Amino acid sequence: MTLLARTFVWLVVFGAMCVVAGSSAQWWETNVRSEQAEELETRNYFSVATPISHTVPVPTRQRETVTFRELPTGPLKVDIHTPSGVEVPSQGWPVIVSFHSGAWRGGHRAQVPIVELVEYGFAVVSPDFRSSDQAVFPAQLDDCTDLIDWLVANGKSHHLNVKSIGLFGASSGGHLALLTGLCDGRNPSIKAVCSLYPPSNFLTLEDGAGASDEMNHFAPWAPESLLLGGQIPERPEAAQLASPYWHAGRTENAPPILLMHGVDDLQVPFEQTLSLTRLLRQRQQPVTLWKVRSLEHGSWPNTRITSGVLSFFRRHLEGTTAPAERPQVASHLRNSFERRPQYPLPLPR
């Protein structure tokens, strides 16, 4: 091969290597570095493909609906889902409060994506709170904190472990879970908070938005504007008070927090959760971030996400069953699981 031919071949090979290297760098920049999350939970960059395995019988569920607060706008009720046909632990069932999503304006307490955790020995509690068309913020936070106080005062009569409460929510429900767990004077019975794709800093909601994002959070019709009773730029103090990020910057004793967020979320930017994680870590508060591929905003796959939520609450709530166990089912129920009530239940009146 002549020198000219060899030179031509090397130029072709070198050009191909540059293209490959450029493509790899672009992928890294798009999927990891652009979120600047490589220093945060690099092992927890999960796909959502592994369902929970039901390998042993599970108990039936029962639901009790109770009024926990009377208001001029009507009573606020709470659904208490507990295992049925099983022996109640001596301290009562550890509690997970699930705040429903719906942009603070819609949704219903009957929407409980984690109700299946009842099968693992938890009480899953799903409350009402005032929607933004009934009252503006901080009414919603008041309702959530009043619920926790009610549970602590009355939970024992419902077989609940009132010293072991976890909070859960997704989107607007995740925002309320974080606020309730981080606000000043939070109830010490709150032992853990899990939040999926929540808005955490109202003042910067548009900072991480891209051209393909589906929301304008500063618009008059935006859910945040309706929650605050005005647009975020016009109500900066209210926006600050409604931001878990602001409360995280003040707390010295946050409960353990698990945050999950899709890196390509088109409604609430991933940067919202990333910045909250960084702030909590700077303040040496216990937080774990799961950055998740293929987790669209508002989606709830019955996947490893559920497994992660289950493991988190098992680790931090008292009186939970061991990792490989579920509550012992009464013998007369072992062969009757096909008659279990189906969830979610029809919306209560």
Secondary structure, DSSP 8 states (H G I E B T S, - for coil): --HHHHHHHHHHHHHHHHHHHHHHHHHHHHHTGGGT-TTS-TT-EE-S-------S---EEEEEEEEEEEETTEEEEEEEEEEESB---TT-EEEEEEE--STTTS--TT--TTGGGGGGT-EEEEE----TTT--TTHHHHHHHHHHHHHHHHGGGGTEEEEEEEEEEETHHHHHHHHHHHSTT--TTEEEEEEES----GGGTTTT--TT----TTSTTSHHHHHHTS-GGG-HHHHHHT-HHHHHTT-SS---EEEEEETT-SSS-HHHHHHHHHHHHHTT--EEEEEETT--TT---SSHHHHHHHHHHHHHSTT---TT----B-GGGTT-GGGS--SS-----
